[in-house]
Amino acid sequence: MSYERFRDWLEEALDDLEAARELFQFSRWSKVCFLSHQAVEKALKALCIKRLGVYSQTHSIAKLIEDVRGVIVIPEELAEKARKLDRYYIPTRYPNVWPALPPHKHYVRGDAEEALATAVEVVELVKREVERDP
């Protein structure tokens, strides 16, 4: 993957974050959670491409954080919050994950607030890091 593609990943992360913000206004809690995960995943992939020269195929934020910890400092409290976003990758989208009711009925405003706040914090950190030289 081209080194310059990190910009595409970061731009897509920012677009997912904006979509999550917009959906929050319509109380679409599960979608906000999923898009918050996506924003962080894509931002971290941008960082991996820019700083490590590697595209990681994982969807795990926990794994991506592990990968980038050698090149940037991520405060442990933020890393812990970001790892929790992995809970929103599959269960927010697939009914067969739940014993009853569709996924969107399992999420509440508090879930979306926490996910979105975490995504904003991580994406901003990554954005600052990829805009710096090296």
C-alpha positions as CSV (number, residue, x, y, z in Angstrom):
1,M,0.0,0.0,0.0
2,S,1.3,3.4,-0.9
3,Y,2.7,5.5,2.0
4,E,0.6,8.4,0.9
5,R,-2.7,6.5,1.3
6,F,-2.6,7.3,5.0
7,R,-4.4,10.6,4.0
8,D,-7.3,8.6,2.5
9,W,-7.7,6.6,5.7
10,L,-7.6,9.7,7.9
11,E,-10.1,11.5,5.7
12,E,-12.4,8.5,5.9
13,A,-12.0,8.4,9.6
14,L,-13.0,12.1,9.8
15,D,-16.0,11.4,7.6
16,D,-17.1,8.5,9.8
17,L,-16.8,10.7,12.9
18,E,-18.9,13.4,11.3
19,A,-21.5,10.8,10.3
20,A,-21.6,9.6,13.9
21,R,-22.1,13.1,15.2
22,E,-25.0,13.6,12.8
23,L,-26.6,10.3,13.7
24,F,-26.3,11.2,17.4
25,Q,-28.7,14.1,16.7
26,F,-31.3,11.5,15.6
27,S,-30.8,9.1,18.5
28,R,-29.4,6.4,16.3
29,W,-27.3,5.0,19.2
30,S,-26.1,1.7,17.7
31,K,-25.0,3.4,14.5
32,V,-23.1,6.1,16.5
33,C,-21.3,3.3,18.4
34,F,-20.4,1.5,15.2
35,L,-19.2,4.6,13.3
36,S,-17.2,5.7,16.4
37,H,-15.4,2.3,16.2
38,Q,-14.9,2.8,12.4
39,A,-13.5,6.3,12.9
40,V,-10.9,5.1,15.4
41,E,-10.0,2.0,13.4
42,K,-9.4,4.0,10.3
43,A,-7.5,6.8,12.1
44,L,-5.2,4.2,13.7
45,K,-4.7,2.5,10.3
46,A,-3.7,5.9,8.9
47,L,-1.1,6.2,11.6
48,C,0.2,2.7,11.0
49,I,0.7,3.5,7.3
50,K,2.3,6.9,8.0
51,R,4.6,5.9,10.9
52,L,5.2,2.2,10.5
53,G,4.8,1.9,6.7
54,V,2.4,-1.0,7.3
55,Y,-1.3,-1.5,6.4
56,S,-2.9,-3.7,9.1
57,Q,-5.9,-5.8,8.0
58,T,-7.3,-6.2,11.5
59,H,-10.5,-4.5,12.7
60,S,-9.4,-4.7,16.3
61,I,-8.7,-1.3,17.9
62,A,-6.9,-3.1,20.7
63,K,-4.5,-4.7,18.2
64,L,-4.0,-1.4,16.4
65,I,-3.2,0.4,19.6
66,E,-0.7,-2.2,20.4
67,D,0.9,-1.7,17.0
68,V,1.2,2.1,17.3
69,R,2.4,2.3,20.9
70,G,6.0,2.0,19.7
71,V,5.7,5.2,17.7
72,I,3.3,7.4,19.7
73,V,2.3,7.8,23.3
74,I,-1.3,7.0,23.9
75,P,-2.3,7.7,27.5
76,E,-3.4,4.4,29.2
77,E,-6.8,5.9,30.2
78,L,-7.5,6.8,26.5
79,A,-6.2,3.4,25.3
80,E,-8.5,1.6,27.7
81,K,-11.5,3.6,26.5
82,A,-10.6,3.0,22.9
83,R,-10.2,-0.7,23.3
84,K,-13.9,-0.8,24.5
85,L,-14.9,0.3,21.1
86,D,-14.2,-3.2,19.8
87,R,-17.5,-4.2,21.5
88,Y,-19.3,-2.2,18.8
89,Y,-17.8,-3.7,15.7
90,I,-20.1,-6.7,15.3
91,P,-22.9,-6.6,17.9
92,T,-24.2,-3.2,16.6
93,R,-24.9,-4.7,13.2
94,Y,-25.9,-8.3,13.3
95,P,-29.2,-9.6,14.9
96,N,-27.8,-13.1,15.3
97,V,-25.4,-11.8,17.9
98,W,-28.3,-11.1,20.3
99,P,-30.7,-13.7,21.8
100,A,-33.6,-11.4,21.1
101,L,-34.4,-8.1,19.5
102,P,-32.5,-6.3,16.7
103,P,-29.2,-4.8,17.6
104,H,-30.3,-1.2,17.6
105,K,-32.6,-1.9,20.6
106,H,-29.7,-2.9,22.8
107,Y,-27.9,0.5,22.8
108,V,-28.7,3.7,24.7
109,R,-27.7,7.3,24.6
110,G,-24.9,6.7,27.2
111,D,-23.3,4.1,25.0
112,A,-23.3,6.5,22.1
113,E,-22.0,9.5,24.2
114,E,-19.1,7.4,25.5
115,A,-18.2,5.9,22.1
116,L,-18.4,9.3,20.3
117,A,-16.4,11.1,23.0
118,T,-13.7,8.4,22.8
119,A,-13.6,8.6,19.0
120,V,-13.2,12.3,19.0
121,E,-10.3,12.1,21.4
122,V,-8.5,9.3,19.6
123,V,-9.0,10.8,16.1
124,E,-7.8,14.2,17.2
125,L,-4.7,12.6,18.7
126,V,-4.0,10.6,15.6
127,K,-4.6,13.7,13.4
128,R,-2.0,15.7,15.3
129,E,0.4,12.8,15.0
130,V,0.1,12.2,11.3
131,E,0.4,15.9,10.5
132,R,3.7,16.1,12.3
133,D,6.8,15.2,10.3
134,P,8.5,11.7,10.4
